[in-house]
Amino acid sequence: MNFSSFFQHVLPQKKHYRSLFRPLCLVSFSLLASCSFNEIDSSNDFENNGRDTTALKRESLYLKESLPPGLPYPDASFQAGLQQQIAYLNRLSDKPYLLENTQTSVADLKRVATEIDNWLRYPTQQPQLVAHQLAGQDQRGNVQITGYYVPILSVRHLPDEVYRYPLYRKPTQRNAKGEFPSREEIDFENALAGQQLEIAYTADLVDNFFLHVQGSGVVEYENGEQKLLSWGGVNGHAYRSLGKELIERGEINRANISAQSIRQWLSDHPERNREILSTNPSYLFFSEGPQAPVGAANVPLTPLYSAAVDPSIIPLGSILLAQVPKLDAYGNLIGHEFRLLLAQDKGGAIKGSGHIDWYQGIGEEARFHAGQLKQFGKVWLLLPQHPTPQQLIAQ
């Protein structure tokens, strides 16, 4: 992914399309708890997680519904992001997208973007759209909404006694098995040394890890120069969530898991950093990218409006209606609000219909908000009321 997601990497990776137990959920609290445990990953089954356990279960990926009355009116930054999205769609050749029990096309996505654009220009002209609700993790429409952001990290051009942990470009050399080295081999055995792959050096290997799972970030050199490091590929090893690892080892309670709690645990146990970090052999490389953070759709990301999705479920270039979590200053869920989102990014741990990642922006405030998000909401894919005839797409 061009701009990989952050929080879903450090939190437990979500399991989608699991083989689920299907007990009848009655009003009994114990039965509801049992249903919750079986229908979602246990690491997501915490108090006040925003999940609607009363929603009817269904088998289909998308549930076609009427558009809710009155779309949430976005601010000017959404409109700028929408223009970038339209430009992206205009670069694509038309093609169909088969989405299990429904289908769409590039032409349809263009029509949705145009309908929304016209509505923003002329608010009395309501967009002619249909909402298709995602099944979610539990087939009840519950989608986990996590957050990601772009960190700013202090670095040096050359190593010294403090700044000695390299950020790497992707290597070209593989081992005899045709593989790139694992995290353990790269970070702790210097497997990439001598290949001239170093972009910059940081003062903390844990910072590197969080930048890896974030997928992109701004680095600031000793002379004040700032550069954006973008996603430059991965080593191909299987991903293992640090959050899930720490929960299973009993180190952090699943209700308390967050980016902050994981970072704090690593800070409190420096002697175990190698042991824990190496449980995730997946490793991300960087490239020196453009000035503004961009997503997998190769357009600038818009804070609080861009989202990372699984493109096999939600095509890049789609517009979503989402019921996103509202949190207080302590990260407690206090409600939900509707928001239009732009599907402009993807992530290695964003798989299936049960998880999207919501882009929060650049810097410390964005980091704080991204680190708190892990609750459930609901998501609808917006499509035209009258889809483009498929025979026109083939022409």
C-alpha positions in Angstrom: 0.0 0.0 0.0 1.2 3.5 -0.7 0.1 4.9 2.7 -0.3 1.9 5.0 -2.6 2.0 7.9 -1.2 2.5 11.4 -3.5 1.4 14.2 -4.7 -1.9 12.7 -1.1 -3.0 12.5 -0.3 -2.5 16.1 -3.7 -3.6 17.3 -4.8 -7.2 16.8 -5.2 -7.9 13.1 -8.9 -8.5 12.5 -10.2 -11.8 11.1 -12.7 -11.5 8.4 -15.0 -14.1 6.9 -14.3 -16.4 9.8 -16.1 -19.7 10.3 -18.6 -18.3 12.8 -20.7 -20.0 15.4 -24.3 -18.9 14.9 -26.1 -19.2 18.3 -29.5 -17.6 18.6 -28.9 -14.3 20.4 -31.7 -13.6 22.9 -32.1 -10.9 25.5 -30.0 -12.7 28.1 -26.8 -10.8 28.8 -24.8 -14.0 28.9 -26.1 -15.1 25.5 -25.4 -11.7 24.0 -21.9 -11.9 25.4 -21.5 -15.4 23.9 -22.8 -14.2 20.6 -20.4 -11.2 20.6 -17.4 -13.5 21.5 -18.1 -15.9 18.6 -19.0 -13.3 16.0 -16.0 -11.0 16.3 -12.4 -11.5 17.3 -12.2 -11.7 21.1 -9.6 -8.8 21.2 -12.4 -6.5 19.9 -15.0 -7.7 22.4 -14.5 -4.9 25.0 -17.0 -2.8 26.9 -18.6 0.2 25.1 -17.0 -0.9 21.7 -19.9 0.7 19.7 -21.1 -2.6 18.3 -24.8 -3.0 17.5 -25.7 -6.5 18.7 -29.4 -6.0 17.9 -29.0 -5.7 14.1 -30.3 -8.6 12.0 -27.7 -11.0 10.7 -27.5 -11.7 6.9 -25.3 -13.6 4.6 -24.8 -11.1 1.8 -21.8 -8.7 1.6 -23.9 -5.7 0.8 -27.4 -4.8 2.0 -29.1 -2.3 -0.4 -30.9 0.5 1.4 -32.5 3.8 0.6 -30.1 6.8 1.1 -30.6 8.2 4.6 -32.4 11.5 4.5 -30.0 14.4 4.5 -26.4 13.6 3.8 -23.8 15.1 6.3 -22.6 18.3 4.7 -18.7 18.3 4.7 -16.3 21.2 4.9 -14.2 22.7 2.1 -11.4 20.2 2.6 -13.7 17.4 1.5 -14.5 19.3 -1.6 -10.8 19.6 -2.4 -10.3 15.9 -1.8 -13.3 15.1 -4.0 -11.7 17.0 -6.9 -8.6 14.8 -6.4 -10.8 11.7 -6.4 -12.6 12.8 -9.6 -9.2 13.4 -11.3 -8.1 9.9 -10.2 -11.3 8.3 -11.6 -10.9 10.2 -14.9 -7.4 8.6 -15.3 -8.9 5.1 -15.2 -10.3 3.1 -18.1 -13.8 1.9 -17.5 -14.1 -1.5 -16.0 -16.6 -3.5 -13.8 -16.1 -4.3 -10.2 -17.7 -7.6 -9.0 -18.5 -7.3 -5.3 -20.1 -10.6 -4.4 -23.9 -9.8 -4.4 -23.6 -6.5 -6.3 -21.4 -4.9 -8.9 -20.3 -1.5 -10.0 -17.9 0.1 -12.4 -15.5 3.0 -12.8 -18.4 4.8 -14.7 -20.6 4.3 -11.7 -18.0 5.7 -9.3 -17.6 8.8 -11.5 -21.4 9.3 -11.5 -21.4 9.1 -7.7 -18.6 11.6 -7.4 -20.4 13.9 -9.9 -23.7 13.6 -8.0 -22.0 14.6 -4.7 -20.0 17.4 -6.4 -23.3 18.8 -7.9 -25.0 18.6 -4.5 -22.2 20.5 -2.8 -22.4 23.2 -5.4 -26.2 23.3 -5.5 -27.5 21.9 -2.1 -31.1 21.8 -3.2 -30.3 19.2 -5.8 -30.3 15.9 -3.8 -28.0 13.2 -5.2 -29.7 10.2 -6.8 -27.8 7.5 -5.0 -28.4 4.2 -3.2 -26.6 3.1 0.0 -25.2 -0.4 0.1 -24.3 -1.3 3.7 -21.3 -3.5 4.4 -21.9 -6.7 6.3 -19.1 -6.0 8.8 -17.1 -8.4 10.9 -20.2 -10.1 12.3 -22.6 -10.0 9.3 -24.7 -7.5 11.3 -23.2 -4.3 9.7 -20.6 -3.7 12.4 -17.4 -2.4 10.9 -14.4 -1.6 13.1 -13.1 1.9 12.4 -9.5 2.5 13.4 -7.3 5.6 12.7 -4.0 6.3 11.1 -1.9 9.4 10.7 1.4 10.8 9.4 4.1 11.1 12.1 6.9 13.6 12.2 10.2 11.9 13.1 13.6 13.5 13.9 16.4 11.9 11.9 20.0 12.3 10.8 21.6 11.9 7.4 24.5 9.9 8.9 24.6 7.7 12.0 26.0 8.7 15.3 25.9 7.3 18.9 22.3 8.3 19.3 20.8 8.3 15.8 21.9 4.8 14.7 18.7 3.0 13.6 18.3 3.1 9.8 15.2 3.5 7.7 15.7 1.5 4.5 14.8 1.5 0.8 13.6 -1.8 -0.6 16.5 -4.1 -1.4 17.0 -5.9 -4.7 19.0 -8.8 -3.3 17.1 -11.9 -2.0 18.4 -15.0 -0.3 18.7 -18.5 -1.8 14.9 -19.1 -1.1 14.0 -15.9 -3.1 13.1 -14.1 0.1 13.9 -10.8 1.7 15.2 -10.8 5.3 12.8 -10.8 8.2 12.4 -8.1 10.8 14.7 -10.0 13.2 17.4 -10.3 10.6 17.1 -6.7 9.4 16.8 -4.9 12.7 18.9 -7.1 15.0 21.3 -9.0 12.7 22.2 -6.1 10.2 21.1 -8.2 7.2 20.9 -5.1 4.9 24.2 -3.5 6.0 26.6 -2.5 3.2 23.9 -2.3 0.4 23.6 1.5 0.5 19.9 1.3 1.3 19.8 3.7 4.2 17.6 6.8 3.8 18.0 8.2 7.3 18.8 7.2 10.9 16.5 7.6 13.9 17.2 7.5 17.6 14.7 4.7 18.5 14.0 1.4 17.0 10.5 1.5 18.4 9.9 4.8 16.5 11.0 2.9 13.4 8.5 0.1 14.1 5.6 2.5 14.5 6.7 4.3 11.3 6.8 1.0 9.5 3.3 0.0 10.5 2.1 3.6 9.8 3.5 3.2 6.3 4.4 6.8 5.7 5.7 9.7 7.6 7.5 13.1 7.6 11.1 13.0 8.7 13.0 16.1 9.8 16.8 16.2 9.4 19.3 18.0 11.6 19.4 21.0 9.2 15.6 21.4 9.5 14.9 19.9 6.1 11.7 17.8 6.0 10.9 15.0 3.6 7.9 12.7 3.2 8.8 9.0 3.3 6.2 7.0 1.5 5.5 3.3 1.4 8.2 1.6 -0.7 7.3 -2.1 -0.5 7.4 -4.9 2.0 9.6 -7.9 2.6 6.8 -10.4 2.0 6.8 -12.1 5.3 3.6 -12.9 7.1 2.2 -10.1 9.3 1.7 -10.6 13.0 0.0 -8.0 15.2 1.9 -6.8 18.2 -1.3 -5.9 20.0 -2.6 -9.4 19.5 0.7 -10.9 20.7 0.7 -8.8 23.9 -2.9 -9.6 24.6 -2.3 -13.3 24.2 0.7 -13.2 26.4 -1.4 -11.5 29.1 0.8 -8.3 29.0 -2.0 -5.9 28.2 -5.7 -6.3 28.7 -7.6 -6.2 25.4 -9.9 -3.4 26.7 -6.8 -1.3 27.3 -5.0 -2.0 24.0 -4.0 1.1 22.1 -1.1 2.6 20.3 -0.1 4.4 23.4 -0.3 1.3 25.7 1.8 -0.7 23.3 4.4 2.0 23.0 4.4 2.4 26.8 4.8 -1.4 27.3 7.8 -1.4 24.9 9.3 1.6 26.8 8.8 -0.2 30.1 10.4 -3.4 28.9 13.4 -2.5 26.7 15.1 -5.8 27.4 12.2 -7.6 25.7 11.9 -5.3 22.7 13.8 -7.7 20.4 11.7 -10.6 21.5 8.3 -8.8 21.0 9.1 -6.8 17.8 10.5 -9.9 16.1 7.2 -11.7 16.5 6.1 -9.7 13.5 8.5 -10.7 10.7 6.8 -8.4 8.2 8.9 -5.3 7.4 8.2 -2.2 5.5 10.6 -0.2 3.2 10.4 3.5 2.2 10.8 5.7 -0.7 11.3 9.5 -0.7 7.9 10.6 -1.9 6.1 13.9 -2.8 5.5 16.7 -0.3 1.9 15.8 0.6 0.9 12.3 1.9 -0.7 10.3 -0.8 -2.7 7.1 -0.7 -2.9 4.0 -2.9 -5.0 6.0 -5.4 -2.0 8.3 -5.8 -3.9 11.4 -4.7 -3.2 13.5 -1.6 -5.0 12.3 1.5 -7.5 14.6 3.1 -7.5 14.6 7.0 -10.8 13.3 8.5 -12.2 12.4 5.0 -9.8 9.9 3.4 -10.1 6.2 4.3 -8.1 3.0 3.7 -10.2 0.1 2.6 -9.9 -3.4 1.1 -10.2 -2.7 -2.7 -11.8 -6.1 -3.3 -14.7 -5.0 -1.1 -14.7 -1.2 -1.7 -13.0 -0.1 -5.0 -10.6 2.8 -4.7 -12.4 6.0 -5.8 -15.6 5.1 -4.0 -17.4 7.5 -1.8 -18.7 6.1 1.5 -21.2 7.2 4.1 -19.9 6.2 7.5 -21.3 6.2 11.0 -18.0 6.9 12.7 -17.3 6.8 16.5 -17.3 10.0 18.6 -14.8 9.8 21.5 -14.2 11.9 24.5 -10.8 13.1 25.6 -10.1 9.8 27.3 -11.0 7.6 24.3 -14.4 6.6 25.5 -17.2 6.2 23.0 -19.9 8.8 23.5 -21.8 8.3 20.3 -21.6 8.2 16.5 -21.8 10.8 13.8 -22.4 10.4 10.0 -19.6 11.5 7.7 -18.8 11.2 4.0 -15.4 9.4 3.4 -13.2 9.0 0.3 -11.8 5.6 -0.4 -8.3 6.6 -1.4 -6.0 4.2 0.4 -5.5 0.5 1.2 -3.7 -1.4 3.9 -2.2 -4.9 4.3 -4.2 -5.6 7.4 -7.4 -4.1 6.0 -9.1 -7.2 4.7 -12.8 -8.0 4.2 -15.9 -5.9 5.1 -15.2 -5.6 8.8 -12.6 -2.9 9.0 -11.7 0.5 7.5 -8.9 2.9 8.6 -9.8 6.6 8.9 -7.0 9.1 8.1 -6.6 11.7 10.9 -3.8 13.9 9.5 -0.2 14.8 10.3 1.5 15.3 13.6 0.9 14.9 17.3 -2.8 15.7 17.5 -3.5 13.4 14.7 -1.4 10.7 16.4 -3.5 11.1 19.6 -6.8 10.7 17.8 -5.6 7.8 15.6 -4.3 6.0 18.7 -7.7 6.1 20.4 -9.8 4.8 17.5 -10.8 1.1 17.6 -14.6 1.1 18.0 -17.3 -0.2 15.7 -19.5 1.9 13.3 -21.4 1.3 10.1 -20.4 1.9 6.5 -22.4 2.3 3.3 -21.0 2.2 -0.3 -22.8 4.9 -2.3 -23.8 3.8 -5.8 -26.0 5.4 -8.5 -29.8 4.6 -8.4 -29.5 3.6 -12.0 -26.1 1.9 -12.7 -24.3 2.2 -16.0 -25.4 -0.6 -18.4 -22.7 -3.2 -18.5 -22.7 -3.4 -22.3 -21.5 0.2 -22.4 -18.6 -0.7 -20.1 -17.4 -3.4 -22.5 -17.4 -1.0 -25.5 
